Amino acid sequence: MDFYKNLNIDDIDGEIWVDVTGFDGIFSASNFGRIKSEGRLIERKRGSFFKKAAIIMQQKRKNGLIITLRHGPDNVWTTVERIIFTSFNPEIDIKDNECVAHKNKIGTDNRLENLFVLTVSDSHNLNFKKGLLPHLESNNNSKHIKFEKEYCNIKTKKCNQCGEIKSKEMFEKKRYTCRSCRNEKNLERYYKSKQVCKT
């Protein structure tokens, strides 16, 4: 599964290489999820030199692996799964609302056979069903949610303006001035603004 950690230039048994889309002859992608910088002649102002082929190190992030492809002035930063999938399937056009996902939900397993395309919303739904969105659980335990639960248990509130205790329905959420007092205030402001306009 951790083929990306293998930086040995020698091929793994059954490994197949294809050109990375847009970087023909410069970078290659492996069906095991590795990315290789091909050996090539590099031209510079002070002369040229031959750069040996090398496996590029991939950076681990929270949701998977990323990589930066550098060629001349161009730097392309992208996810490894997208490079692998699009390089082997150049005929498939991935839309803005789609993403490359992992069948086994392991973000570091970028073998070609483990990758497929689906919509972002479907991906989130699948992750939610498999319990792979722990940040949602922490959000559900946030102070905001606790406040909502406490607010639902309140039956009456005391108005800050008139001092009367009234039903919760007489107040807007998170407000402590009843609707009638707020309406009176708004009317006062309205008439004041009209008088200012006349003068």
N, CA, C and O of each residue as an XYZ file, in Angstrom:
796
protein
N       0.825     -1.208      0.000
C       0.000      0.000      0.000
C       0.863      1.263      0.000
O       0.505      2.256     -0.634
N       1.996      1.233      0.704
C       2.849      2.407      0.803
C       3.909      2.428     -0.291
O       5.090      2.646     -0.021
N       3.475      2.199     -1.528
C       4.423      2.208     -2.651
C       5.056      3.584     -2.820
O       6.172      3.698     -3.325
N       4.343      4.634     -2.397
C       4.856      5.990     -2.584
C       6.140      6.234     -1.785
O       6.906      7.145     -2.097
N       6.367      5.418     -0.757
C       7.580      5.570      0.068
C       8.815      4.960     -0.612
O       9.951      5.234     -0.225
N       8.569      4.136     -1.621
C       9.675      3.477     -2.327
C      10.286      4.447     -3.337
O       9.698      4.712     -4.386
N      11.473      4.978     -3.015
C      12.144      5.947     -3.893
C      13.212      5.292     -4.755
O      13.998      5.975     -5.411
N      13.233      3.955     -4.749
C      14.187      3.220     -5.591
C      13.771      3.348     -7.052
O      12.608      3.130     -7.392
N      14.713      3.700     -7.907
C      14.413      3.929     -9.320
C      14.027      2.653    -10.056
O      13.392      2.711    -11.108
N      14.410      1.492     -9.505
C      14.074      0.216    -10.142
C      12.568     -0.022    -10.108
O      11.896      0.322     -9.136
N      12.043     -0.619    -11.191
C      10.610     -0.882    -11.275
C      10.189     -1.964    -10.276
O      10.933     -2.905    -10.000
N       8.982     -1.801     -9.747
C       8.362     -2.830     -8.915
C       7.751     -3.858     -9.861
O       7.352     -3.516    -10.975
N       7.675     -5.122     -9.423
C       7.085     -6.171    -10.271
C       5.677     -5.773    -10.707
O       4.824     -5.477     -9.870
N       5.437     -5.767    -12.022
C       4.123     -5.423    -12.562
C       3.888     -3.931    -12.721
O       2.781     -3.512    -13.060
N       4.906     -3.132    -12.483
C       4.746     -1.676    -12.572
C       4.750     -1.214    -14.024
O       5.582     -1.641    -14.824
N       3.801     -0.331    -14.352
C       3.671      0.224    -15.702
C       3.776      1.735    -15.598
O       3.190      2.347    -14.705
N       4.533      2.337    -16.524
C       4.725      3.785    -16.526
C       4.109      4.412    -17.767
O       4.220      3.868    -18.866
N       3.455      5.562    -17.592
C       2.942      6.357    -18.716
C       3.320      7.813    -18.473
O       3.597      8.210    -17.341
N       3.332      8.618    -19.557
C       3.632     10.048    -19.409
C       2.543     10.739    -18.593
O       1.352     10.479    -18.767
N       2.977     11.623    -17.699
C       2.014     12.460    -16.973
C       1.408     13.437    -17.981
O       2.132     14.070    -18.749
N       0.093     13.556    -17.978
C      -0.599     14.425    -18.927
C      -0.077     15.850    -18.841
O      -0.086     16.468    -17.777
N       0.384     16.368    -19.994
C       0.925     17.719    -20.049
C       2.424     17.791    -19.804
O       3.027     18.853    -19.956
N       3.034     16.661    -19.423
C       4.481     16.630    -19.154
C       5.126     15.447    -19.874
O       5.922     14.718    -19.282
N       4.786     15.256    -21.150
C       5.311     14.130    -21.911
C       6.835     14.147    -21.948
O       7.445     15.164    -22.277
N       7.440     13.017    -21.609
C       8.887     12.885    -21.643
C       9.599     13.559    -20.482
O      10.826     13.509    -20.398
N       8.850     14.187    -19.588
C       9.449     14.886    -18.447
C       9.135     14.157    -17.141
O      10.029     13.857    -16.350
N       7.837     13.877    -16.931
C       7.417     13.128    -15.751
C       6.582     11.928    -16.175
O       5.856     11.982    -17.168
N       6.694     10.851    -15.415
C       5.916      9.639    -15.684
C       5.155      9.221    -14.439
O       5.596      9.456    -13.314
N       4.002      8.596    -14.659
C       3.164      8.116    -13.564
C       3.098      6.601    -13.607
O       3.055      5.995    -14.678
N       3.092      5.997    -12.426
C       3.083      4.546    -12.305
C       1.715      4.051    -11.881
O       0.994      4.746    -11.164
N       1.349      2.844    -12.323
C       0.077      2.259    -11.901
C       0.092      1.890    -10.417
O      -0.940      1.505     -9.867
N       1.263      2.006     -9.758
C       1.367      1.767     -8.318
C       1.366      3.082     -7.521
O       1.554      3.075     -6.304
N       1.152      4.206     -8.216
C       1.024      5.484     -7.520
C       2.321      6.243     -7.328
O       2.382      7.185     -6.537
N       3.356      5.840     -8.045
C       4.631      6.568     -7.944
C       4.759      7.553     -9.112
O       4.179      7.343    -10.177
N       5.530      8.635     -8.898
C       5.779      9.635     -9.929
C       7.287      9.703    -10.150
O       8.064      9.768     -9.197
N       7.690      9.687    -11.429
C       9.111      9.688    -11.752
C       9.467     10.877    -12.620
O       8.753     11.221    -13.561
N      10.600     11.504    -12.279
C      11.180     12.541    -13.122
C      12.128     11.836    -14.088
O      13.097     11.211    -13.658
N      11.858     11.933    -15.386
C      12.644     11.201    -16.380
C      14.033     11.825    -16.569
O      14.210     13.034    -16.422
N      15.014     10.970    -16.899
C      16.355     11.460    -17.220
C      16.300     12.274    -18.506
O      15.739     11.822    -19.504
N      16.874     13.466    -18.488
C      16.782     14.335    -19.662
C      17.867     15.411    -19.600
O      18.471     15.658    -18.557
N      18.090     16.037    -20.747
C      19.074     17.107    -20.847
C      18.408     18.431    -20.471
O      17.387     18.806    -21.047
N      18.992     19.133    -19.504
C      18.455     20.410    -19.041
C      19.307     21.539    -19.600
O      20.527     21.559    -19.437
N      18.641     22.475    -20.260
C      19.342     23.630    -20.833
C      19.326     24.791    -19.848
O      18.279     25.128    -19.297
N      20.493     25.406    -19.625
C      20.623     26.574    -18.763
C      21.416     27.655    -19.490
O      22.050     27.379    -20.509
N      21.384     28.876    -18.975
C      22.125     29.977    -19.608
C      23.613     29.689    -19.654
O      24.285     30.011    -20.633
N      24.132     29.075    -18.583
C      25.567     28.808    -18.500
C      25.964     27.479    -19.135
O      27.127     27.080    -19.068
N      25.018     26.804    -19.739
C      25.316     25.513    -20.360
C      24.217     24.511    -20.093
O      23.167     24.871    -19.561
N      24.437     23.279    -20.449
C      23.436     22.229    -20.258
C      24.035     21.102    -19.416
O      25.252     20.929    -19.344
N      23.141     20.343    -18.784
C      23.589     19.182    -18.013
C      22.522     18.099    -18.084
O      21.358     18.373    -18.379
N      22.932     16.873    -17.810
C      21.991     15.758    -17.861
C      21.474     15.461    -16.460
O      22.252     15.218    -15.537
N      20.155     15.483    -16.313
C      19.527     15.190    -15.029
C      19.111     13.720    -15.007
O      18.385     13.264    -15.890
N      19.567     12.988    -14.008
C      19.249     11.568    -13.907
C      17.774     11.364    -13.552
O      17.139     12.218    -12.933
N      17.257     10.217    -13.959
C      15.881      9.854    -13.602
C      15.808      9.617    -12.094
O      16.736      9.074    -11.494
N      14.697     10.031    -11.493
C      14.530      9.867    -10.047
C      13.050      9.778     -9.691
O      12.203     10.373    -10.357
N      12.752      9.031     -8.639
C      11.382      8.967     -8.118
C      11.167     10.197     -7.250
O      11.985     10.500     -6.381
N      10.072     10.902     -7.483
C       9.792     12.142     -6.746
C       9.142     11.811     -5.403
O       8.233     10.986     -5.315
N       9.636     12.479     -4.365
C       9.068     12.290     -3.028
C       7.702     12.958     -2.949
O       7.521     14.087     -3.404
N       6.742     12.243     -2.364
C       5.380     12.760     -2.227
C       5.168     13.237     -0.795
O       5.682     12.643      0.153
N       4.405     14.315     -0.653
C       4.159     14.893      0.667
C       2.812     14.415      1.205
O       1.793     14.450      0.514
N       2.841     13.973      2.448
C       1.625     13.475      3.071
C       0.847     14.617      3.692
O       1.402     15.444      4.416
N      -0.446     14.652      3.402
C      -1.341     15.635      3.993
C      -2.480     14.898      4.687
O      -2.559     13.670      4.643
N      -3.357     15.661      5.325
C      -4.438     15.068      6.114
C      -5.291     14.098      5.293
O      -5.649     13.022      5.772
N      -5.615     14.482      4.057
C      -6.525     13.668      3.244
C      -5.829     12.818      2.188
O      -6.501     12.163      1.392
N      -4.501     12.813      2.163
C      -3.808     12.015      1.148
C      -2.434     12.549      0.832
O      -1.738     13.075      1.700
N      -2.046     12.404     -0.440
C      -0.703     12.790     -0.872
C      -0.758     13.893     -1.924
O      -1.646     13.904     -2.777
N       0.193     14.815     -1.858
C       0.301     15.865     -2.864
C       1.720     15.866     -3.422
O       2.639     15.290     -2.840
N       1.871     16.522     -4.556
C       3.185     16.571     -5.195
C       3.296     17.862     -5.998
O       2.295     18.400     -6.472
N       4.521     18.351     -6.146
C       4.780     19.529     -6.969
C       5.648     19.122     -8.149
O       6.749     18.604     -7.964
N       5.157     19.354     -9.357
C       5.922     19.049    -10.571
C       6.563     20.345    -11.062
O       5.871     21.285    -11.454
N       7.887     20.380    -11.034
C       8.611     21.583    -11.444
C       9.260     21.364    -12.801
O       9.986     20.393    -13.011
N       8.981     22.295    -13.728
C       9.609     22.230    -15.047
C       9.776     23.651    -15.562
O       8.806     24.309    -15.940
N      11.029     24.117    -15.571
C      11.292     25.487    -15.987
C      10.626     26.464    -15.040
O      10.748     26.320    -13.824
N       9.923     27.459    -15.569
C       9.248     28.439    -14.698
C       7.928     27.915    -14.133
O       7.342     28.535    -13.245
N       7.458     26.774    -14.646
C       6.147     26.258    -14.248
C       6.248     25.317    -13.051
O       7.066     24.397    -13.039
N       5.411     25.556    -12.051
C       5.267     24.667    -10.904
C       3.808     24.244    -10.816
O       2.922     25.089    -10.689
N       3.553     22.945    -10.882
C       2.188     22.443    -10.790
C       2.046     21.675     -9.486
O       2.705     20.657     -9.276
N       1.179     22.171     -8.613
C       0.918     21.533     -7.322
C      -0.441     20.847     -7.415
O      -1.442     21.493     -7.727
N      -0.484     19.546     -7.148
C      -1.745     18.824     -7.277
C      -1.711     17.540     -6.452
O      -0.677     17.171     -5.895
N      -2.852     16.873     -6.386
C      -2.936     15.615     -5.642
C      -2.418     14.466     -6.510
O      -2.566     14.471     -7.732
N      -1.815     13.491     -5.851
C      -1.216     12.369     -6.578
C      -2.289     11.527     -7.261
O      -2.100     11.084     -8.394
N      -3.413     11.304     -6.582
C      -4.456     10.455     -7.182
C      -4.967     11.033     -8.497
O      -5.289     10.288     -9.423
N      -5.042     12.360     -8.578
C      -5.517     12.998     -9.815
C      -4.502     12.793    -10.935
O      -4.883     12.510    -12.071
N      -3.207     12.933    -10.624
C      -2.166     12.725    -11.642
C      -2.210     11.300    -12.164
O      -2.182     11.075    -13.374
N      -2.278     10.328    -11.244
C      -2.268      8.912    -11.649
C      -3.474      8.610    -12.524
O      -3.333      8.023    -13.596
N      -4.662      9.009    -12.072
C      -5.885      8.660    -12.805
C      -5.936      9.326    -14.175
O      -6.240      8.667    -15.170
N      -5.643     10.625    -14.240
C      -5.745     11.334    -15.519
C      -4.656     10.910    -16.507
O      -4.867     10.950    -17.719
N      -3.494     10.506    -15.990
C      -2.410     10.069    -16.881
C      -2.752      8.755    -17.567
O      -2.419      8.554    -18.735
N      -3.424      7.853    -16.838
C      -3.808      6.565    -17.410
C      -5.153      6.636    -18.136
O      -5.466      5.760    -18.942
N      -5.952      7.674    -17.856
C      -7.265      7.823    -18.496
C      -7.415      9.233    -19.079
O      -8.283      9.987    -18.640
N      -6.574      9.603    -20.070
C      -6.625     10.971    -20.612
C      -7.937     11.297    -21.317
O      -8.263     12.468    -21.515
N      -8.694     10.261    -21.698
C      -9.953     10.503    -22.411
C     -11.082     10.916    -21.465
O     -12.107     11.432    -21.910
N     -10.896     10.690    -20.161
C     -11.935     11.038    -19.184
C     -11.728     12.475    -18.723
O     -10.667     12.831    -18.212
N     -12.757     13.293    -18.912
C     -12.703     14.699    -18.520
C     -13.343     14.850    -17.142
O     -14.551     14.670    -16.988
N     -12.530     15.181    -16.150
C     -13.044     15.330    -14.783
C     -13.635     16.730    -14.635
O     -12.936     17.729    -14.802
N     -14.926     16.793    -14.322
C     -15.630     18.071    -14.221
C     -15.311     18.759    -12.882
O     -14.695     18.166    -11.996
N     -15.744     20.023    -12.759
C     -15.460     20.809    -11.554
C     -16.115     20.223    -10.304
O     -15.586     20.357     -9.200
N     -17.277     19.570    -10.482
C     -17.977     19.019     -9.321
C     -17.599     17.558     -9.046
O     -18.250     16.880     -8.252
N     -16.539     17.083     -9.713
C     -16.096     15.699     -9.541
C     -14.697     15.652     -8.934
O     -13.950     16.630     -8.968
N     -14.365     14.491     -8.380
C     -13.036     14.302     -7.807
C     -12.607     12.850     -8.012
O     -13.428     11.980     -8.301
N     -11.305     12.607     -7.856
C     -10.781     11.246     -7.918
C     -10.762     10.714     -6.489
O     -10.139     11.307     -5.608
N     -11.443      9.598     -6.262
C     -11.574      9.037     -4.917
C     -10.905      7.664     -4.834
O     -10.546      7.069     -5.850
N     -10.746      7.178     -3.611
C     -10.126      5.874     -3.352
C     -11.201      4.861     -2.971
O     -12.032      5.125     -2.102
N     -11.181      3.709     -3.622
C     -12.175      2.672     -3.345
C     -12.094      2.182     -1.907
O     -13.118      1.952     -1.263
N     -10.864      2.021     -1.402
C     -10.700      1.506     -0.033
C     -10.611      2.632      1.002
O     -10.385      2.373      2.184
N     -10.789      3.883      0.557
C     -10.785      5.058      1.422
C      -9.455      5.283      2.135
O      -9.419      5.934      3.179
N      -8.370      4.756      1.590
C      -7.032      5.011      2.126
C      -6.363      6.022      1.208
O      -6.020      5.701      0.070
N      -6.177      7.249      1.701
C      -5.692      8.354      0.871
C      -4.293      8.181      0.324
O      -3.921      8.844     -0.644
N      -3.497      7.285      0.937
C      -2.118      7.080      0.473
C      -2.002      5.909     -0.498
O      -0.920      5.642     -1.023
N      -3.101      5.215     -0.738
C      -3.091      4.066     -1.652
C      -3.541      4.528     -3.036
O      -4.725      4.467     -3.367
N      -2.586      4.989     -3.839
C      -2.911      5.555     -5.155
C      -2.634      4.587     -6.298
O      -2.273      5.002     -7.400
N      -2.804      3.294     -6.031
C      -2.720      2.328     -7.130
C      -3.861      2.621     -8.098
O      -4.962      2.974     -7.676
N      -3.601      2.475     -9.385
C      -4.599      2.800    -10.400
C      -5.902      2.042    -10.171
O      -6.986      2.601    -10.340
N      -5.801      0.781     -9.791
C      -6.998     -0.049     -9.587
C      -7.837      0.418     -8.395
O      -8.987      0.005     -8.247
N      -7.272      1.268     -7.554
C      -7.978      1.748     -6.362
C      -8.641      3.107     -6.578
O      -9.282      3.636     -5.670
N      -8.490      3.675     -7.777
C      -8.993      5.026     -8.035
C     -10.221      5.022     -8.945
O     -10.324      4.206     -9.861
N     -11.138      5.932     -8.686
C     -12.312      6.103     -9.546
C     -12.827      7.526     -9.386
O     -12.454      8.230     -8.448
N     -13.687      7.942    -10.310
C     -14.220      9.306    -10.305
C     -15.657      9.299     -9.815
O     -16.453      8.450    -10.217
N     -15.987     10.242     -8.948
C     -17.364     10.446     -8.527
C     -17.541     11.907     -8.139
O     -16.563     12.645     -8.017
N     -18.783     12.322     -7.947
C     -19.026     13.720     -7.609
C     -18.544     13.994     -6.184
O     -18.469     13.089     -5.354
N     -18.224     15.250     -5.922
C     -17.734     15.638     -4.594
C     -18.793     15.350     -3.530
O     -18.466     14.871     -2.445
N     -20.062     15.640     -3.838
C     -21.133     15.411     -2.855
C     -21.282     13.922     -2.544
O     -21.482     13.546     -1.389
N     -21.185     13.072     -3.576
C     -21.262     11.624     -3.351
C     -20.085     11.138     -2.512
O     -20.227     10.244     -1.677
N     -18.929     11.737     -2.747
C     -17.741     11.384     -1.973
C     -17.939     11.718     -0.494
O     -17.596     10.924      0.382
N     -18.497     12.907     -0.226
C     -18.753     13.304      1.168
C     -19.788     12.391      1.815
O     -19.642     12.011      2.977
N     -20.836     12.036      1.067
C     -21.868     11.150      1.603
C     -21.291      9.784      1.951
O     -21.614      9.203      2.987
N     -20.429      9.282      1.066
C     -19.786      7.987      1.292
C     -18.875      8.041      2.513
O     -18.863      7.119      3.328
N     -18.121      9.117      2.634
C     -17.237      9.282      3.794
C     -18.035      9.375      5.091
O     -17.626      8.847      6.126
N     -19.180     10.054      5.020
C     -20.020     10.203      6.207
C     -20.574      8.846      6.653
O     -20.595      8.537      7.845
N     -21.024      8.038      5.683
C     -21.568      6.706      6.004
C     -20.500      5.797      6.622
O     -20.796      4.973      7.487
N     -19.266      5.960      6.168
C     -18.173      5.121      6.671
C     -17.532      5.704      7.928
O     -16.574      5.137      8.454
N     -18.057      6.836      8.415
C     -17.535      7.447      9.634
C     -16.165      8.063      9.469
O     -15.358      8.067     10.398
N     -15.900      8.594      8.263
C     -14.580      9.165      7.977
C     -14.563     10.686      8.052
O     -13.647     11.330      7.542
N     -15.590     11.258      8.696
C     -15.637     12.714      8.835
C     -15.729     13.073     10.316
O     -16.753     13.592     10.762
N     -14.664     12.802     11.088
C     -14.720     13.054     12.530
C     -14.919     14.520     12.888
O     -15.426     14.835     13.964
N     -14.512     15.438     11.971
C     -14.677     16.858     12.266
C     -16.147     17.248     12.374
O     -16.483     18.220     13.051
N     -17.040     16.485     11.701
C     -18.467     16.774     11.804
C     -18.982     16.446     13.205
O     -19.832     17.146     13.756
N     -18.439     15.352     13.768
C     -18.837     14.953     15.119
C     -18.407     16.008     16.135
O     -19.153     16.336     17.059
N     -17.191     16.536     15.953
C     -16.712     17.570     16.873
C     -17.547     18.841     16.712
O     -17.783     19.565     17.680
N     -17.994     19.107     15.475
C     -18.857     20.276     15.251
C     -20.193     20.111     15.961
O     -20.763     21.075     16.471
N     -20.686     18.865     15.987
C     -21.969     18.595     16.639
C     -21.888     18.781     18.152
O     -22.902     19.001     18.813
N     -20.682     18.693     18.690
C     -20.493     18.877     20.126
C     -20.043     20.288     20.471
O     -19.632     20.554     21.601
N     -20.120     21.187     19.505
C     -19.640     22.553     19.707
C     -20.591     23.337     20.613
O     -21.717     22.913     20.873
N     -20.105     24.506     21.094
C     -20.905     25.356     21.962
C     -22.170     25.812     21.261
O     -23.217     25.969     21.890
N     -22.069     26.028     19.935
C     -23.231     26.497     19.173
C     -24.367     25.479     19.240
O     -25.521     25.846     19.462
N     -24.039     24.195     19.049
C     -25.068     23.149     19.082
C     -25.647     23.025     20.484
O     -26.854     22.847     20.646
N     -24.777     23.120     21.514
C     -25.253     23.039     22.895
C     -26.197     24.188     23.202
O     -27.206     24.010     23.885
N     -25.860     25.383     22.688
C     -26.733     26.535     22.887
C     -28.095     26.293     22.245
O     -29.131     26.639     22.813
N     -28.082     25.691     21.044
C     -29.340     25.411     20.345
C     -30.219     24.480     21.175
O     -31.427     24.686     21.287
N     -29.591     23.443     21.762
C     -30.350     22.479     22.571
C     -30.930     23.151     23.814
O     -32.081     22.919     24.185
N     -30.105     23.993     24.451
C     -30.573     24.702     25.640
C     -31.707     25.659     25.277
O     -32.679     25.796     26.020
N     -31.571     26.323     24.115
C     -32.582     27.282     23.681
C     -33.926     26.585     23.448
O     -34.986     27.143     23.736
N     -33.863     25.363     22.926
C     -35.107     24.623     22.657
C     -35.847     24.276     23.947
O     -37.067     24.110     23.937
N     -35.114     24.166     25.057
C     -35.745     23.811     26.338
C     -36.353     25.018     27.041
O     -37.128     24.857     27.984
N     -36.009     26.232     26.592
C     -36.555     27.437     27.221
C     -37.999     27.630     26.782
O     -38.323     27.493     25.602
N     -38.881     27.955     27.759
C     -40.302     28.176     27.450
C     -40.653     29.666     27.441
O     -41.447     30.120     26.617
N     -40.044     30.429     28.376
C     -40.348     31.865     28.475
C     -39.050     32.666     28.558
O     -37.987     32.130     28.871
N     -39.167     33.983     28.266
C     -38.041     34.907     28.364
C     -38.534     36.230     28.936
O     -39.707     36.584     28.813
N     -37.604     36.954     29.567
C     -37.935     38.283     30.093
C     -37.425     39.332     29.109
O     -36.254     39.319     28.730
N     -38.306     40.234     28.701
C     -37.934     41.267     27.735
C     -37.080     42.340     28.417
O     -37.432     42.844     29.483
N     -35.967     42.675     27.794
C     -35.079     43.706     28.330
C     -35.692     45.101     28.256
O     -35.302     45.994     29.008
N     -36.662     45.291     27.339
C     -37.240     46.619     27.106
C     -38.403     46.901     28.055
O     -38.394     47.885     28.795
N     -39.402     46.018     28.018
C     -40.595     46.258     28.833
C     -40.559     45.527     30.171
O     -41.360     45.827     31.056
N     -39.648     44.575     30.332
C     -39.506     43.854     31.595
C     -40.527     42.753     31.799
O     -40.525     42.113     32.851
N     -41.402     42.508     30.829
C     -42.438     41.476     30.980
C     -41.891     40.104     30.611
O     -41.034     39.975     29.736
N     -42.397     39.086     31.290
C     -42.030     37.702     30.959
C     -43.032     37.199     29.927
O     -44.237     37.181     30.178
N     -42.532     36.797     28.780
C     -43.405     36.395     27.676
C     -42.984     35.037     27.126
O     -41.914     34.529     27.461
N     -43.826     34.456     26.286
C     -43.524     33.173     25.651
C     -42.321     33.312     24.720
O     -42.100     34.364     24.120
N     -41.570     32.260     24.615
C     -40.368     32.265     23.776
C     -40.684     32.643     22.333
O     -39.847     33.235     21.651
N     -41.883     32.308     21.863
C     -42.279     32.603     20.481
C     -42.371     34.109     20.210
O     -42.367     34.543     19.059
N     -42.454     34.903     21.298
C     -42.546     36.358     21.143
C     -41.182     37.001     20.896
O     -41.085     38.211     20.690
N     -40.125     36.176     20.918
C     -38.763     36.684     20.726
C     -38.136     36.050     19.493
O     -38.391     34.888     19.175
N     -37.320     36.827     18.810
C     -36.510     36.252     17.743
C     -35.353     35.494     18.377
O     -34.945     35.795     19.498
N     -34.831     34.516     17.662
C     -33.761     33.681     18.215
C     -32.558     34.536     18.612
O     -32.123     35.409     17.860
N     -32.032     34.268     19.804
C     -30.852     34.934     20.375
C     -31.090     36.409     20.701
O     -30.140     37.162     20.916
N     -32.383     36.824     20.738
C     -32.691     38.202     21.116
C     -33.458     38.203     22.443
O     -34.216     37.278     22.736
N     -33.248     39.250     23.231
C     -33.898     39.358     24.535
C     -34.806     40.582     24.609
O     -35.171     41.045     25.690
N     -35.161     41.094     23.426
C     -36.177     42.139     23.333
C     -37.327     41.553     22.522
O     -37.111     41.049     21.420
N     -38.550     41.614     23.055
C     -39.689     40.969     22.385
C     -39.990     41.650     21.053
O     -39.534     42.761     20.785
N     -40.759     40.964     20.239
C     -41.061     41.464     18.893
C     -41.811     42.801     18.925
O     -41.525     43.693     18.126
N     -42.771     42.936     19.848
C     -43.570     44.164     19.893
C     -42.706     45.369     20.273
O     -42.859     46.452     19.708
N     -41.786     45.171     21.248
C     -40.882     46.273     21.633
C     -39.929     46.614     20.494
O     -39.621     47.781     20.254
N     -39.473     45.592     19.804
C     -38.573     45.824     18.665
C     -39.302     46.562     17.552
O     -38.727     47.430     16.896
N     -40.578     46.215     17.338
C     -41.371     46.895     16.308
C     -41.554     48.372     16.648
O     -41.476     49.236     15.775
N     -41.802     48.651     17.952
C     -41.950     50.042     18.383
C     -40.663     50.822     18.131
O     -40.694     51.955     17.650
N     -39.517     50.193     18.466
C     -38.225     50.847     18.234
C     -38.004     51.130     16.758
O     -37.550     52.207     16.374
N     -38.333     50.149     15.950
C     -38.152     50.312     14.504
C     -39.035     51.425     13.951
O     -38.620     52.178     13.071
N     -40.271     51.525     14.480
C     -41.179     52.587     14.040
C     -40.630     53.961     14.435
O     -40.683     54.912     13.656
N     -40.101     54.046     15.660
C     -39.513     55.312     16.120
C     -38.361     55.733     15.201
O     -38.267     56.895     14.805
N     -37.506     54.795     14.875
C     -36.378     55.073     13.983
C     -36.865     55.518     12.615
O     -36.305     56.425     11.998
N     -37.940     54.847     12.149
C     -38.485     55.169     10.826
C     -38.990     56.607     10.781
O     -38.678     57.356      9.855
N     -39.793     56.995     11.818
C     -40.357     58.348     11.851
C     -39.267     59.403     12.013
O     -39.348     60.486     11.433
N     -38.232     59.072     12.818
C     -37.105     59.995     12.980
C     -36.390     60.239     11.659
O     -36.040     61.370     11.321
N     -36.179     59.135     10.907
C     -35.498     59.268      9.632
C     -36.324     60.079      8.639
O     -35.770     60.807      7.815
N     -37.666     59.953      8.717
C     -38.538     60.739      7.843
C     -38.448     62.226      8.153
O     -38.431     63.069      7.256
N     -38.391     62.532      9.478
C     -38.302     63.936      9.882
C     -36.977     64.537      9.432
O     -36.924     65.690      9.005
N     -35.911     63.751      9.531
C     -34.590     64.217      9.091
C     -34.605     64.508      7.605
O     -34.037     65.498      7.145
N     -35.266     63.627      6.852
C     -35.341     63.791      5.394
C     -36.103     65.055      5.014
O     -35.747     65.728      4.047
N     -37.182     65.391      5.795
C     -37.996     66.558      5.483
C     -37.233     67.851      5.732
O     -37.349     68.823      4.985
N     -36.441     67.829      6.819
C     -35.658     69.016      7.151
C     -34.453     69.112      6.244
O     -33.662     70.048      6.364
